[in-house]
Amino acid sequence: MIEAMDVEVDVDPDVLSALLWEAAAGLNESERAMLELTLRDGLEGDELALAMGASLHHVVASRMRQSL
C-alpha cells in the first residue's frame, strides 16, 4: 500500500493564477462570474447571492445540484 506524502512545491503565484483562470474558462458564464466575485472581490454568502441577482438559497441549491 502506498502512503500519502506531504510535498511542498514552490509555484510562481502568477503561473498558478494563470492556470486557475485557464481552468475557469471551462466553466459556464454564471459559474465564472461567481468565481470572479468570490476570488477578486471577496464576496461570500448573501453579498455574493445579491451580486449574482439570486437568493443565497438559490445559489446553494444550484451548487448542490451541480455537485450531484
Gaussian input, Z-matrix of N, CA and C with variables (Angstrom, degrees):
# hf/3-21g

backbone

0 1
 N
 C     1     B1
 C     2     B2     1     A1
 N     3     B3     2     A2     1     D1
 C     4     B4     3     A3     2     D2
 C     5     B5     4     A4     3     D3
 N     6     B6     5     A5     4     D4
 C     7     B7     6     A6     5     D5
 C     8     B8     7     A7     6     D6
 N     9     B9     8     A8     7     D7
 C    10    B10     9     A9     8     D8
 C    11    B11    10    A10     9     D9
 N    12    B12    11    A11    10    D10
 C    13    B13    12    A12    11    D11
 C    14    B14    13    A13    12    D12
 N    15    B15    14    A14    13    D13
 C    16    B16    15    A15    14    D14
 C    17    B17    16    A16    15    D15
 N    18    B18    17    A17    16    D16
 C    19    B19    18    A18    17    D17
 C    20    B20    19    A19    18    D18
 N    21    B21    20    A20    19    D19
 C    22    B22    21    A21    20    D20
 C    23    B23    22    A22    21    D21
 N    24    B24    23    A23    22    D22
 C    25    B25    24    A24    23    D23
 C    26    B26    25    A25    24    D24
 N    27    B27    26    A26    25    D25
 C    28    B28    27    A27    26    D26
 C    29    B29    28    A28    27    D27
 N    30    B30    29    A29    28    D28
 C    31    B31    30    A30    29    D29
 C    32    B32    31    A31    30    D30
 N    33    B33    32    A32    31    D31
 C    34    B34    33    A33    32    D32
 C    35    B35    34    A34    33    D33
 N    36    B36    35    A35    34    D34
 C    37    B37    36    A36    35    D35
 C    38    B38    37    A37    36    D36
 N    39    B39    38    A38    37    D37
 C    40    B40    39    A39    38    D38
 C    41    B41    40    A40    39    D39
 N    42    B42    41    A41    40    D40
 C    43    B43    42    A42    41    D41
 C    44    B44    43    A43    42    D42
 N    45    B45    44    A44    43    D43
 C    46    B46    45    A45    44    D44
 C    47    B47    46    A46    45    D45
 N    48    B48    47    A47    46    D46
 C    49    B49    48    A48    47    D47
 C    50    B50    49    A49    48    D48
 N    51    B51    50    A50    49    D49
 C    52    B52    51    A51    50    D50
 C    53    B53    52    A52    51    D51
 N    54    B54    53    A53    52    D52
 C    55    B55    54    A54    53    D53
 C    56    B56    55    A55    54    D54
 N    57    B57    56    A56    55    D55
 C    58    B58    57    A57    56    D56
 C    59    B59    58    A58    57    D57
 N    60    B60    59    A59    58    D58
 C    61    B61    60    A60    59    D59
 C    62    B62    61    A61    60    D60
 N    63    B63    62    A62    61    D61
 C    64    B64    63    A63    62    D62
 C    65    B65    64    A64    63    D63
 N    66    B66    65    A65    64    D64
 C    67    B67    66    A66    65    D65
 C    68    B68    67    A67    66    D66
 N    69    B69    68    A68    67    D67
 C    70    B70    69    A69    68    D68
 C    71    B71    70    A70    69    D69
 N    72    B72    71    A71    70    D70
 C    73    B73    72    A72    71    D71
 C    74    B74    73    A73    72    D72
 N    75    B75    74    A74    73    D73
 C    76    B76    75    A75    74    D74
 C    77    B77    76    A76    75    D75
 N    78    B78    77    A77    76    D76
 C    79    B79    78    A78    77    D77
 C    80    B80    79    A79    78    D78
 N    81    B81    80    A80    79    D79
 C    82    B82    81    A81    80    D80
 C    83    B83    82    A82    81    D81
 N    84    B84    83    A83    82    D82
 C    85    B85    84    A84    83    D83
 C    86    B86    85    A85    84    D84
 N    87    B87    86    A86    85    D85
 C    88    B88    87    A87    86    D86
 C    89    B89    88    A88    87    D87
 N    90    B90    89    A89    88    D88
 C    91    B91    90    A90    89    D89
 C    92    B92    91    A91    90    D90
 N    93    B93    92    A92    91    D91
 C    94    B94    93    A93    92    D92
 C    95    B95    94    A94    93    D93
 N    96    B96    95    A95    94    D94
 C    97    B97    96    A96    95    D95
 C    98    B98    97    A97    96    D96
 N    99    B99    98    A98    97    D97
 C   100   B100    99    A99    98    D98
 C   101   B101   100   A100    99    D99
 N   102   B102   101   A101   100   D100
 C   103   B103   102   A102   101   D101
 C   104   B104   103   A103   102   D102
 N   105   B105   104   A104   103   D103
 C   106   B106   105   A105   104   D104
 C   107   B107   106   A106   105   D105
 N   108   B108   107   A107   106   D106
 C   109   B109   108   A108   107   D107
 C   110   B110   109   A109   108   D108
 N   111   B111   110   A110   109   D109
 C   112   B112   111   A111   110   D110
 C   113   B113   112   A112   111   D111
 N   114   B114   113   A113   112   D112
 C   115   B115   114   A114   113   D113
 C   116   B116   115   A115   114   D114
 N   117   B117   116   A116   115   D115
 C   118   B118   117   A117   116   D116
 C   119   B119   118   A118   117   D117
 N   120   B120   119   A119   118   D118
 C   121   B121   120   A120   119   D119
 C   122   B122   121   A121   120   D120
 N   123   B123   122   A122   121   D121
 C   124   B124   123   A123   122   D122
 C   125   B125   124   A124   123   D123
 N   126   B126   125   A125   124   D124
 C   127   B127   126   A126   125   D125
 C   128   B128   127   A127   126   D126
 N   129   B129   128   A128   127   D127
 C   130   B130   129   A129   128   D128
 C   131   B131   130   A130   129   D129
 N   132   B132   131   A131   130   D130
 C   133   B133   132   A132   131   D131
 C   134   B134   133   A133   132   D132
 N   135   B135   134   A134   133   D133
 C   136   B136   135   A135   134   D134
 C   137   B137   136   A136   135   D135
 N   138   B138   137   A137   136   D136
 C   139   B139   138   A138   137   D137
 C   140   B140   139   A139   138   D138
 N   141   B141   140   A140   139   D139
 C   142   B142   141   A141   140   D140
 C   143   B143   142   A142   141   D141
 N   144   B144   143   A143   142   D142
 C   145   B145   144   A144   143   D143
 C   146   B146   145   A145   144   D144
 N   147   B147   146   A146   145   D145
 C   148   B148   147   A147   146   D146
 C   149   B149   148   A148   147   D147
 N   150   B150   149   A149   148   D148
 C   151   B151   150   A150   149   D149
 C   152   B152   151   A151   150   D150
 N   153   B153   152   A152   151   D151
 C   154   B154   153   A153   152   D152
 C   155   B155   154   A154   153   D153
 N   156   B156   155   A155   154   D154
 C   157   B157   156   A156   155   D155
 C   158   B158   157   A157   156   D156
 N   159   B159   158   A158   157   D157
 C   160   B160   159   A159   158   D158
 C   161   B161   160   A160   159   D159
 N   162   B162   161   A161   160   D160
 C   163   B163   162   A162   161   D161
 C   164   B164   163   A163   162   D162
 N   165   B165   164   A164   163   D163
 C   166   B166   165   A165   164   D164
 C   167   B167   166   A166   165   D165
 N   168   B168   167   A167   166   D166
 C   169   B169   168   A168   167   D167
 C   170   B170   169   A169   168   D168
 N   171   B171   170   A170   169   D169
 C   172   B172   171   A171   170   D170
 C   173   B173   172   A172   171   D171
 N   174   B174   173   A173   172   D172
 C   175   B175   174   A174   173   D173
 C   176   B176   175   A175   174   D174
 N   177   B177   176   A176   175   D175
 C   178   B178   177   A177   176   D176
 C   179   B179   178   A178   177   D177
 N   180   B180   179   A179   178   D178
 C   181   B181   180   A180   179   D179
 C   182   B182   181   A181   180   D180
 N   183   B183   182   A182   181   D181
 C   184   B184   183   A183   182   D182
 C   185   B185   184   A184   183   D183
 N   186   B186   185   A185   184   D184
 C   187   B187   186   A186   185   D185
 C   188   B188   187   A187   186   D186
 N   189   B189   188   A188   187   D187
 C   190   B190   189   A189   188   D188
 C   191   B191   190   A190   189   D189
 N   192   B192   191   A191   190   D190
 C   193   B193   192   A192   191   D191
 C   194   B194   193   A193   192   D192
 N   195   B195   194   A194   193   D193
 C   196   B196   195   A195   194   D194
 C   197   B197   196   A196   195   D195
 N   198   B198   197   A197   196   D196
 C   199   B199   198   A198   197   D197
 C   200   B200   199   A199   198   D198
 N   201   B201   200   A200   199   D199
 C   202   B202   201   A201   200   D200
 C   203   B203   202   A202   201   D201

   B1=1.4479
   B2=1.5284
   B3=1.3204
   B4=1.4581
   B5=1.5225
   B6=1.3274
   B7=1.4573
   B8=1.5227
   B9=1.3243
   B10=1.4622
   B11=1.5190
   B12=1.3096
   B13=1.4586
   B14=1.5208
   B15=1.3178
   B16=1.4517
   B17=1.5181
   B18=1.3123
   B19=1.4566
   B20=1.5189
   B21=1.3085
   B22=1.4512
   B23=1.5237
   B24=1.3166
   B25=1.4565
   B26=1.5293
   B27=1.3133
   B28=1.4590
   B29=1.5237
   B30=1.3276
   B31=1.4560
   B32=1.5176
   B33=1.2965
   B34=1.4630
   B35=1.5288
   B36=1.3403
   B37=1.4628
   B38=1.5260
   B39=1.3308
   B40=1.4660
   B41=1.5252
   B42=1.3313
   B43=1.4601
   B44=1.5220
   B45=1.3188
   B46=1.4510
   B47=1.5303
   B48=1.3139
   B49=1.4596
   B50=1.5296
   B51=1.3183
   B52=1.4655
   B53=1.5189
   B54=1.3221
   B55=1.4564
   B56=1.5223
   B57=1.3329
   B58=1.4621
   B59=1.5223
   B60=1.3305
   B61=1.4666
   B62=1.5304
   B63=1.3177
   B64=1.4635
   B65=1.5318
   B66=1.3266
   B67=1.4648
   B68=1.5218
   B69=1.3244
   B70=1.4623
   B71=1.5229
   B72=1.3196
   B73=1.4669
   B74=1.5290
   B75=1.3304
   B76=1.4563
   B77=1.5227
   B78=1.3378
   B79=1.4557
   B80=1.5247
   B81=1.3343
   B82=1.4626
   B83=1.5308
   B84=1.3116
   B85=1.4622
   B86=1.5287
   B87=1.3072
   B88=1.4576
   B89=1.5275
   B90=1.3162
   B91=1.4676
   B92=1.5259
   B93=1.3280
   B94=1.4680
   B95=1.5309
   B96=1.3374
   B97=1.4642
   B98=1.5265
   B99=1.3324
   B100=1.4636
   B101=1.5298
   B102=1.3051
   B103=1.4551
   B104=1.5267
   B105=1.3257
   B106=1.4543
   B107=1.5271
   B108=1.3285
   B109=1.4678
   B110=1.5239
   B111=1.3230
   B112=1.4570
   B113=1.5279
   B114=1.3318
   B115=1.4612
   B116=1.5236
   B117=1.3063
   B118=1.4673
   B119=1.5179
   B120=1.3456
   B121=1.4625
   B122=1.5208
   B123=1.3437
   B124=1.4516
   B125=1.5182
   B126=1.3254
   B127=1.4576
   B128=1.5237
   B129=1.3348
   B130=1.4595
   B131=1.5230
   B132=1.3143
   B133=1.4547
   B134=1.5117
   B135=1.3486
   B136=1.4620
   B137=1.5295
   B138=1.3410
   B139=1.4695
   B140=1.5305
   B141=1.3183
   B142=1.4569
   B143=1.5145
   B144=1.3256
   B145=1.4636
   B146=1.5253
   B147=1.3323
   B148=1.4576
   B149=1.5277
   B150=1.3286
   B151=1.4682
   B152=1.5229
   B153=1.3296
   B154=1.4636
   B155=1.5304
   B156=1.3374
   B157=1.4630
   B158=1.5143
   B159=1.3121
   B160=1.4673
   B161=1.5218
   B162=1.3184
   B163=1.4577
   B164=1.5219
   B165=1.3229
   B166=1.4574
   B167=1.5240
   B168=1.3230
   B169=1.4634
   B170=1.5295
   B171=1.3181
   B172=1.4677
   B173=1.5268
   B174=1.3280
   B175=1.4646
   B176=1.5201
   B177=1.3390
   B178=1.4634
   B179=1.5153
   B180=1.3368
   B181=1.4697
   B182=1.5255
   B183=1.3162
   B184=1.4586
   B185=1.5220
   B186=1.3253
   B187=1.4709
   B188=1.5248
   B189=1.3314
   B190=1.4765
   B191=1.5211
   B192=1.3332
   B193=1.4644
   B194=1.5283
   B195=1.3123
   B196=1.4627
   B197=1.5188
   B198=1.3152
   B199=1.4618
   B200=1.5235
   B201=1.3150
   B202=1.4690
   B203=1.5046
   A1=109.19
   A2=117.20
   A3=122.49
   A4=108.83
   A5=115.69
   A6=120.34
   A7=109.79
   A8=115.30
   A9=120.70
   A10=109.10
   A11=115.45
   A12=120.80
   A13=108.89
   A14=115.84
   A15=120.09
   A16=107.47
   A17=116.57
   A18=120.53
   A19=107.61
   A20=115.48
   A21=120.04
   A22=107.60
   A23=115.51
   A24=120.40
   A25=107.95
   A26=115.62
   A27=119.79
   A28=107.88
   A29=115.46
   A30=120.69
   A31=107.81
   A32=115.36
   A33=121.52
   A34=108.29
   A35=117.98
   A36=120.45
   A37=113.44
   A38=117.36
   A39=120.14
   A40=111.19
   A41=116.51
   A42=121.18
   A43=109.72
   A44=116.51
   A45=121.51
   A46=110.96
   A47=117.12
   A48=121.98
   A49=110.71
   A50=116.85
   A51=120.78
   A52=110.64
   A53=116.96
   A54=121.42
   A55=110.89
   A56=116.17
   A57=120.65
   A58=111.04
   A59=117.08
   A60=119.84
   A61=111.69
   A62=117.22
   A63=119.99
   A64=109.55
   A65=116.09
   A66=120.48
   A67=110.28
   A68=117.33
   A69=121.52
   A70=112.06
   A71=116.85
   A72=120.28
   A73=111.11
   A74=116.97
   A75=120.86
   A76=113.63
   A77=117.11
   A78=120.58
   A79=110.45
   A80=115.88
   A81=117.38
   A82=108.40
   A83=117.26
   A84=122.14
   A85=112.62
   A86=117.37
   A87=121.65
   A88=111.61
   A89=117.07
   A90=121.32
   A91=111.03
   A92=115.98
   A93=120.81
   A94=110.31
   A95=116.55
   A96=120.64
   A97=110.25
   A98=116.43
   A99=120.34
   A100=110.39
   A101=117.03
   A102=121.31
   A103=110.43
   A104=116.94
   A105=120.89
   A106=111.34
   A107=116.88
   A108=120.05
   A109=111.44
   A110=115.96
   A111=120.20
   A112=110.93
   A113=117.42
   A114=120.78
   A115=113.71
   A116=117.07
   A117=119.62
   A118=113.01
   A119=116.72
   A120=120.25
   A121=113.27
   A122=117.26
   A123=120.85
   A124=114.91
   A125=117.34
   A126=119.99
   A127=111.00
   A128=115.24
   A129=121.82
   A130=108.84
   A131=115.95
   A132=122.09
   A133=114.11
   A134=114.64
   A135=120.51
   A136=112.67
   A137=116.86
   A138=119.80
   A139=110.78
   A140=115.96
   A141=120.63
   A142=110.50
   A143=116.61
   A144=121.02
   A145=110.46
   A146=117.44
   A147=121.53
   A148=110.68
   A149=116.43
   A150=120.50
   A151=111.36
   A152=116.63
   A153=121.17
   A154=111.53
   A155=116.29
   A156=120.05
   A157=111.83
   A158=117.15
   A159=121.20
   A160=108.55
   A161=115.76
   A162=119.28
   A163=108.66
   A164=115.88
   A165=120.10
   A166=109.62
   A167=117.02
   A168=121.60
   A169=110.26
   A170=117.09
   A171=121.18
   A172=110.95
   A173=116.79
   A174=121.12
   A175=110.27
   A176=117.00
   A177=121.06
   A178=110.66
   A179=117.31
   A180=120.57
   A181=110.56
   A182=117.06
   A183=120.97
   A184=110.78
   A185=116.91
   A186=121.30
   A187=110.43
   A188=116.48
   A189=119.59
   A190=110.47
   A191=117.19
   A192=119.93
   A193=110.32
   A194=117.33
   A195=120.69
   A196=111.09
   A197=116.66
   A198=120.19
   A199=112.15
   A200=115.32
   A201=118.70
   A202=109.64
   D1=135.64
   D2=-179.42
   D3=-91.47
   D4=130.71
   D5=178.97
   D6=-92.28
   D7=147.97
   D8=176.89
   D9=-69.99
   D10=144.17
   D11=179.25
   D12=-121.29
   D13=144.45
   D14=172.58
   D15=-81.28
   D16=124.79
   D17=-179.66
   D18=-125.86
   D19=125.87
   D20=177.72
   D21=-106.63
   D22=126.25
   D23=-178.04
   D24=-126.06
   D25=132.68
   D26=175.19
   D27=-80.82
   D28=118.38
   D29=179.70
   D30=-123.30
   D31=131.74
   D32=176.89
   D33=-61.75
   D34=124.32
   D35=-179.18
   D36=-56.60
   D37=-33.24
   D38=178.22
   D39=-67.31
   D40=-38.47
   D41=177.87
   D42=-66.82
   D43=-43.03
   D44=178.97
   D45=-63.20
   D46=-42.92
   D47=178.20
   D48=-62.35
   D49=-44.71
   D50=179.15
   D51=-61.90
   D52=-39.89
   D53=178.56
   D54=-64.42
   D55=-42.54
   D56=178.75
   D57=-60.02
   D58=-49.07
   D59=-176.88
   D60=-71.20
   D61=-26.99
   D62=173.90
   D63=-66.02
   D64=-43.68
   D65=177.41
   D66=-65.57
   D67=-37.01
   D68=-179.10
   D69=-65.37
   D70=-21.36
   D71=178.07
   D72=-61.06
   D73=-22.16
   D74=178.82
   D75=-82.00
   D76=-6.57
   D77=178.53
   D78=-81.37
   D79=158.94
   D80=174.68
   D81=-75.44
   D82=170.03
   D83=-173.50
   D84=-58.09
   D85=-42.09
   D86=-179.53
   D87=-66.49
   D88=-43.30
   D89=178.88
   D90=-64.08
   D91=-40.38
   D92=179.77
   D93=-66.09
   D94=-40.04
   D95=177.92
   D96=-63.82
   D97=-40.79
   D98=179.16
   D99=-64.90
   D100=-41.13
   D101=178.45
   D102=-62.29
   D103=-45.21
   D104=-179.55
   D105=-63.85
   D106=-43.18
   D107=179.14
   D108=-63.95
   D109=-35.06
   D110=-179.35
   D111=-74.47
   D112=-51.01
   D113=-174.80
   D114=-78.58
   D115=-43.39
   D116=-175.57
   D117=-84.07
   D118=-35.89
   D119=-175.31
   D120=-106.40
   D121=-7.74
   D122=177.00
   D123=71.17
   D124=20.43
   D125=-179.29
   D126=-78.73
   D127=143.47
   D128=177.25
   D129=-145.13
   D130=164.10
   D131=171.76
   D132=52.71
   D133=-129.26
   D134=-176.18
   D135=-61.59
   D136=-36.54
   D137=179.03
   D138=-63.51
   D139=-41.92
   D140=178.55
   D141=-65.33
   D142=-45.40
   D143=179.37
   D144=-60.34
   D145=-43.86
   D146=179.65
   D147=-62.42
   D148=-44.46
   D149=179.15
   D150=-63.48
   D151=-31.31
   D152=179.85
   D153=-84.53
   D154=-6.44
   D155=179.85
   D156=74.59
   D157=31.48
   D158=-178.49
   D159=-140.66
   D160=164.37
   D161=174.98
   D162=-79.86
   D163=158.18
   D164=177.36
   D165=-59.07
   D166=-39.30
   D167=178.68
   D168=-58.49
   D169=-44.14
   D170=-179.45
   D171=-63.84
   D172=-42.59
   D173=-179.35
   D174=-63.54
   D175=-45.86
   D176=-179.74
   D177=-65.75
   D178=-44.33
   D179=-179.71
   D180=-62.92
   D181=-38.98
   D182=178.33
   D183=-62.72
   D184=-43.45
   D185=179.33
   D186=-63.56
   D187=-40.82
   D188=-179.84
   D189=-64.19
   D190=-43.61
   D191=179.94
   D192=-61.35
   D193=-42.47
   D194=-179.77
   D195=-65.91
   D196=-37.71
   D197=179.69
   D198=-66.71
   D199=-35.72
   D200=179.41
   D201=-70.30

